[in-house]
């Protein structure tokens, strides 16, 4: 028996040596055919199958949710089995997170079935010289016996997704995001947002408000948070818009922080002066997540939305969507339009994702374009002398 295995090993070694010698003289199409045949033979003899979960798929605009859930699950359930670990300390956390490192394999057991997880990455293989380096592409490789495929695809991956989301929820710390100028976007993992931990202490208990009005606001927020099926039933995007207006120093920012702390939502502070085109605005919006509040503070100072569109329309009825430059006269490259902003609020793109609240603040309500503040698009909350007089349509309850 030993002599047979030795002979087989010698034959394979001879074949590989000869193949290495003559492969450069074999046409590419023929080499591809032989590689396909060899792959089929190996697959037929191998009883194991594999599933690859990439960190980024498609157009790389979003991190894959299954990858994120898998990473959280494995760090919680399987890291103790790994020999090579890595520790990370995020900006939003004061406690390190430990998980197994790249090129490390761990095992997991589900319903008596053993599977193998392998963390790896594809390094950039481009030989061209570029100012922007190509990022490595991480992935997880799940290996299992082919007789267990139905269990893995039908139950195990669902289990991974559910448990991983629970782990992420327990570890989650809310964040305050701000958008970066588009010149800083490069690489397929680049993001339009940067963030820090959200630690604003304001709550509804700390706000000096009429208790009845406070209760009305809280009821409206609770109804929105629990209104997924209602919004689906009426065929509208699951989002809410508020316009906070009042003199400076009356608590508009504190109101936003209180809403975020009450709902436990992330906050995206959108700086419109850093957005040059409608396309950039769409990319920025797509990268926001659910359970979030998107804030544009002092919108009357961010863009020219002060009613000049009406004056220009009287001069030329065909120019409805005028170029909206920022307040700085020197910026001639801004092509963000009012129609693009309205589409961001309640147009087609507003339906990408769900459970978002959009809040604008202004000190001069009378200066804003009527199309931006019409009733039902941005429901108004007037803040004056730390008291609220709100003029908006509450969310209907079921």
N, C-alpha and C positions, 0 to 999 in steps of 0.2 A: 504493500500500500504506500509506504514511504517512497519507494522508487517511482511509483506512478505520479505522485505529487511532485517529486523532483523533476521528472521528465516534463510534466505540464508547465512547471515554472520556467524551465529552460526554454521550452517552445515559445512561451509568451515573451520572454526576454529577447529571444532571437527575432520574433516578429516586430517588437517595438524598435529594436535596433535597425532592422531593415527599413521599417516605415520612416524612421527619422532620416535615413540616408536618401530615400527616393521621393519623399513627399513634395519636395520642391520641383520635381519633374512631372508630377501628376496634375492634370488640369483641375482647376478649382471646383468645377461642377462634379467631377468624379470623386474628389475628396469629400465634398458635402454628402454625396450619396453613400459613401462608405461610412462616414460618421453617423448618418441616420440609421444605417443597418446595425452598426455596433451598438448604438443607443437602444434600439429595439431589443436586441439580444440581451443586453444587460438588464433592461427593464423587465423583460419576461422572467429572467432568473432571480431578480430582486423582489422579495415579498413585501418590501416597505415602500410607502408613498410619502410625498412631501407636499406641504402647503407653505407658500411664501407670503408673508405679510410685510409690505413695504411701508416705510414711514411716510412717503409721499407718492401719490398716484396721479394719473391724468395730467392736468396742467400745473400741478404742484402749488396751487393756490391755498390748499388746506392740508394740514397734517391729518393723516388717515385716523379716523376715530377708533377703528379696531386695533391699530398699532398702539395708540395711546393707552387703550384699555388693557391690551396685552402687557405692555410695559409696567403698568400699575399692578396688575395681577401677579406677574412673575416676581416683582420686587417684594410683594407681600407674602406670597405663598411658596416661592421656590428658591429665594436667594440664599437661604441657609444651607442649601445643598451644593452651592457653587464654591469653588476653590479660589477663583479670581474675582474680586469684587471691585466696584468703584463707588465712591461717595461723592455726592453733589450737594451744594448748598445754594439754593436759589435766592434771588434778591428778595423774594416775598416771604421767605421762611427763615426762622432762626434755629431750625433743627435739620441736620443733614439727612439726606435720603440715600440709602444703600441698596444697590442692585448689582446683578452680576455683569461683568465687563464684556466687551466685544470678544468674539472668538472663544466664548465659553459655552459649555453645554450643561443643561440641567434636565432632570426628569420630573415628570408630574404623573399622578395617578388619578383617574376619573372612572368611577363605576368598575373598578377592578382592571381597567385597561391602562397600560403604561405608554406614555408618549414622551418624546424628546424635543426640547426646545434648544435652538442654537442661535445665538446673537452674532450677527456679522454685518459687514458693510462692503459696498463696492467702491473702491478708490477711483478717483478720476484717472482716465487713461488717455486724455487728450495730450497730444504732443505739441500743440500750438501754444505760443506765448500770448497770454492775455493779461490785461490789467486786473481783471476780476477772476480769481481762481475758482475752479469748479469744486463744489462741495462733495464730500463723500455721501453715499446713499445707503442709509442703514436699513436693515430688515431683520425679521425673525423667520427662522426656518423650523416648521413643525413637522416632525417625522413620526409615522405611526404604521402599524401593520395594516395591509390592505383589507384584511377581514374586518377591521374596526372603522372603516371609512364612513359608514353610515352613522355610527355613533359620534364620530368626531365632527362631521359636517352638520349633523342635525341637532346635537345636544351640547357637545363640548365647547364649540366656538361660541354658542349662545351663553353658556355658563361663563366663559372667559369675559365676554362683553359685559354681562351683568355684574359679576364680581369686580371687574376692573373699574367700572363706573362707580360702584360703591366705595372702593378704595380712594378714587380721585375725589369723591364728594367729601369723605372724611378728612382728606389732606388739604382740601381746597382752602386757599386764603384769597379773599377778594382783592382785585387789582384796580389800579387807576392807570389808564392808558392815555397816551398822547400820540398823535400822528407825526411821522417824520417827513421831511421834504422828499419829493420823488427822486431827487439826485442821489439819495442814500439807499434806494432800492436796487439791489443787484443780487444775483445768485438765486437759484430756484427755491432756497429756503428763506429768502429775505422776507421781511415783514414790513408793512407800512406803519406798524405800531411798536412803541416801546412802553414799558410799564414799570411801576413801583407798587409796593403794597399800599392798599387803601386803608388808612387808619384814622379817618376823620371821626371825631367823637360825637358829632351831632346826631340826635335822635328826636323823635316827636315829643318825648318827655322833656327835652331841654328847650324846645321852641316855645316862645311866648306867643300863644295863639288863643283865639276863642275856642274853648273845648268842643263846642258843637261843630264848628268848621273843621277842626282837627279830626273829629270822628268821621265826618263826611269824606275827607280825603283818604283816611285809612280804609274806610269801607270800599271806596272806589278802587284803591290799589289792590285790596284783597280780591275784589270781584274780577279785576283784570288778570291777576296772577292765576286764578282758578278758571279762567274763561276760555281755555283752549278749544273745547268742544263747541262753545257758543260762537266763537269767531269762525270756526270751520263750518258751522251750520248756516251762518249768514253769508258765507263766501267772502270774508274779508281777512286781510293779513292780521296776524296776532301781534299788534303793536298799538301803542298809545302815544299821543302827542300832547305836550303841555307847553304853554308860553307863560313864563314868569316875567312880570313887568312891575316896575316900581322904582323909586329913587334909589341911588346908591346907598349901601349900608343897611338896607332893610331886611336882609336875610335870605336873598335868593340862593346863594351858594349853600347856605346852611340847610335850606329846604331840600335841595338836591341831595346833599349828604344824608339827611334824615330819611328820604325816600330810599336811597341805596342801602342804608343800614337796616331799614325795616324789611325790605324785600330780599336782602342779601344778594344783591346784584353787583356785577362789575360796573365800572364807570369808564366810558370812553370820552375824553375831552377832545373834541374835534376843533382844530384850529383851521378855519377856512382860508386864511391868508396863505397857508402853506400848500393849498390845493390849486393847481393851475388849470385843470381841464375837468370836464364831466367824466371822462374815462378814469382819471385818477380818483375821483370821488366814488365811482362804482367799486374800484378795487379796494379802497379803504373801507367801504361799507360791507363788502363781501367778507372781509377778514374779521368783522366783529362777530361775537358769539351771541347765543341766546342768553336769557337771564342777564340782561345788561341795560344800562342807561347811556344813551348817546347825547352828549351835551354840547351845545354851541352857545358859549357865553358872549354877551354883548353883540348879538348878531347885527345890530344896526351899525357897529363899527367894523365888522368883519368884511362885509361886502356892500356894494352900493345897492341896497334894497329899500331906498328911502322914497319911493314913489316917483322917481324920475322916469321910470318906464312909462307912466301915464303921460307925462309931458312930451316924451319923444313920440308916443303913439299919436298924439294930436298933430304932430308935424308930419309923420309918415306912418299910415295905418299898416303898412306891410312889415314894419320892423317891430314885431311883437317880442321877440326874444333877443334882447340886446346883450352885447358883451358886457360882463359885469367885472370891471377891474376893482382891485382892492383900493383901500383909501390912499395907499402910497402911489403917487402919480408916476413914479419911476418904473413901476412894474408893468411893462407893456406886453408880457407874455401870458397874462391870465386870460383864459378862455372859459372859465366857469360861468354858466348861465343860470338864470332863474329857473328855467324849465328843467335843467339838470338837478337843481336843488329840490324842486317840487317832486321830481321823479324819485329822488332819494327819500322823501318824506312819505309819500303815499302813492307812488306810481308802481310800475311793474317790478322794479328792483326792490321795493319795500317788502315784497313777499318772500325774499330770499332769507330763510331762517324764520325765527319767531320769538315771541316773548321778549320784545324790545320796547323800551320807552324812549321817545325822543323829546328832549327838553331844550327850548330856546330861552334865553334871557335877554332882556333889553331894558334900557332906561328911558327910551323914547318910543313908545308904541306907535305914536302918530306918524313916525318917519318910515315905518315899514310898508312894503308893497302890500296892497289889499289881498292879492292872490296868496301871499304867504301866510296870512293870519285869518283867513276866512274860517267861519264857524264849522267845526267838525274836522278840520285839518289839524289845527293846533288849538286845543281848548285852553282858555285863558285862566290864569290864576294871578290876581292882582295882589301885590305885596306892598303894604303901606304902613309905616310906623309899627312894624312887627305884628300887624294884624292882617288877616287874609279876608279879602272880599272876592270870592271866586265866581266866575261868570261862565262856567263850562257845562257841557252836557255829560252827566255821569254815565258810566258804562251800564247798560241794561243787565239786570240779573236774570237768570233763567226763570 
